[in-house]
Amino acid sequence: MSGFFGGLVDKLGGALGVDLHAKLNEELGSLLQPDTIRDLVAKADQAGLGDRVRSWIGSGDNLPISADEIRNVLGSSQVQDLVARTGLPADTLLPALAHFLPDAVDKNTPAGTV
């Protein structure tokens, strides 16, 4: 993570007393497994956001997604699970996932395949 957002993550992590980089990397790793990506696409379809998630897998530009849209895709249960596993509040975790997940999925789906 670099630039403005990376600095913000560092400051926020310092204020919370946690290593946000490590927490985010750990959760991104769990969300980037092939079965999890397929599940993410299915949930995105149900939430009416399938085009966004598919753009991360395809070869074109990654469409952005908001923290609220990430919440809709993941669902309350999975959000609460992520909050419990990371110890981060949802209003910290969801914007970070909205920022990093599109690029992470894109990089983990070479040639547009899961």
C-alpha positions as MATLAB code, in Angstrom:
seq = 'MSGFFGGLVDKLGGALGVDLHAKLNEELGSLLQPDTIRDLVAKADQAGLGDRVRSWIGSGDNLPISADEIRNVLGSSQVQDLVARTGLPADTLLPALAHFLPDAVDKNTPAGTV';
ca = [
       0.000    0.000    0.000;
       1.388    3.346   -0.897;
       0.393    6.931   -1.311;
      -2.311    8.783    0.495;
      -4.494    5.757    1.258;
      -1.546    3.773    2.595;
      -0.688    6.642    4.931;
      -4.285    6.852    6.051;
      -4.326    3.108    6.775;
      -1.149    3.500    8.850;
      -2.598    6.402   10.853;
      -5.906    4.649   11.421;
      -4.149    1.450   12.460;
      -1.988    3.403   14.890;
      -5.055    5.045   16.394;
      -6.758    1.656   16.777;
      -3.606   -0.027   18.048;
      -3.600   -2.697   15.323;
      -1.556   -3.470   12.232;
      -4.180   -2.728    9.600;
      -1.877   -3.789    6.767;
      -1.552   -7.273    8.228;
      -5.274   -7.549    8.987;
      -6.267   -6.412    5.492;
      -3.750   -8.681    3.782;
      -4.971  -11.648    5.803;
      -8.619  -11.007    4.943;
      -7.888  -10.282    1.292;
      -6.061  -13.602    1.138;
      -9.113  -15.417    2.461;
     -11.393  -13.620   -0.022;
      -9.157  -14.434   -3.010;
      -9.493  -18.200   -3.017;
     -11.099  -19.466   -6.266;
     -14.217  -20.816   -4.530;
     -14.592  -17.587   -2.581;
     -14.292  -15.490   -5.755;
     -16.971  -17.630   -7.418;
     -19.168  -17.173   -4.348;
     -18.490  -13.432   -4.448;
     -19.665  -13.291   -8.087;
     -22.839  -15.236   -7.218;
     -23.592  -12.945   -4.264;
     -22.876   -9.889   -6.392;
     -25.346  -11.161   -8.998;
     -27.996  -11.511   -6.295;
     -27.260   -7.965   -5.099;
     -27.456   -6.580   -8.645;
     -23.724   -5.846   -8.679;
     -22.455   -8.765  -10.746;
     -21.176   -6.470  -13.497;
     -18.859   -4.751  -11.021;
     -17.298   -7.936   -9.676;
     -16.990   -9.468  -13.152;
     -15.101   -6.351  -14.283;
     -12.426   -7.208  -11.718;
     -12.014  -10.657  -13.293;
     -12.093   -9.509  -16.905;
      -9.340   -7.774  -18.816;
     -10.851   -4.275  -18.880;
     -10.959   -1.580  -16.240;
     -12.048   -2.517  -12.730;
     -15.330   -0.857  -11.870;
     -15.345    0.754   -8.417;
     -17.517   -0.425   -5.567;
     -18.558    1.424   -2.430;
     -18.390    0.243    1.157;
     -22.202   -0.036    1.222;
     -22.145   -2.119   -1.948;
     -19.471   -4.405   -0.434;
     -21.794   -4.821    2.566;
     -24.675   -5.733    0.215;
     -22.556   -8.261   -1.662;
     -21.068   -9.921    1.405;
     -24.220   -9.822    3.513;
     -24.551   -9.030    7.185;
     -23.419  -12.450    8.356;
     -20.139  -12.421    6.426;
     -19.466   -8.793    7.403;
     -19.937   -9.677   11.069;
     -17.654  -12.684   10.608;
     -14.943  -10.457    9.091;
     -15.370   -7.944   11.905;
     -15.007  -10.718   14.485;
     -11.928  -12.222   12.788;
     -10.105   -8.926   12.287;
     -11.222   -7.016   15.343;
     -11.794   -4.020   13.056;
     -15.078   -2.122   13.055;
     -17.180   -2.522    9.910;
     -16.863    1.168    9.084;
     -13.085    0.702    8.897;
     -13.039   -2.691    7.221;
     -15.626   -2.125    4.477;
     -14.056    1.012    2.925;
     -10.681   -0.740    2.942;
     -12.160   -3.779    1.189;
     -13.921   -1.510   -1.323;
     -10.571    0.096   -2.085;
      -8.371   -3.004   -2.282;
     -10.642   -5.892   -3.310;
     -11.161   -4.939   -6.987;
      -7.434   -4.800   -7.717;
      -6.693   -7.883   -5.621;
      -9.316   -9.965   -7.445;
      -8.025   -8.643  -10.776;
      -4.450   -9.681   -9.967;
      -5.580  -13.118   -8.778;
      -7.615  -13.908  -11.871;
      -5.051  -13.843  -14.682;
      -6.407  -13.960  -18.199;
      -9.923  -13.408  -16.851;
     -10.272  -16.843  -15.235;
     -10.900  -17.781  -11.630;
];
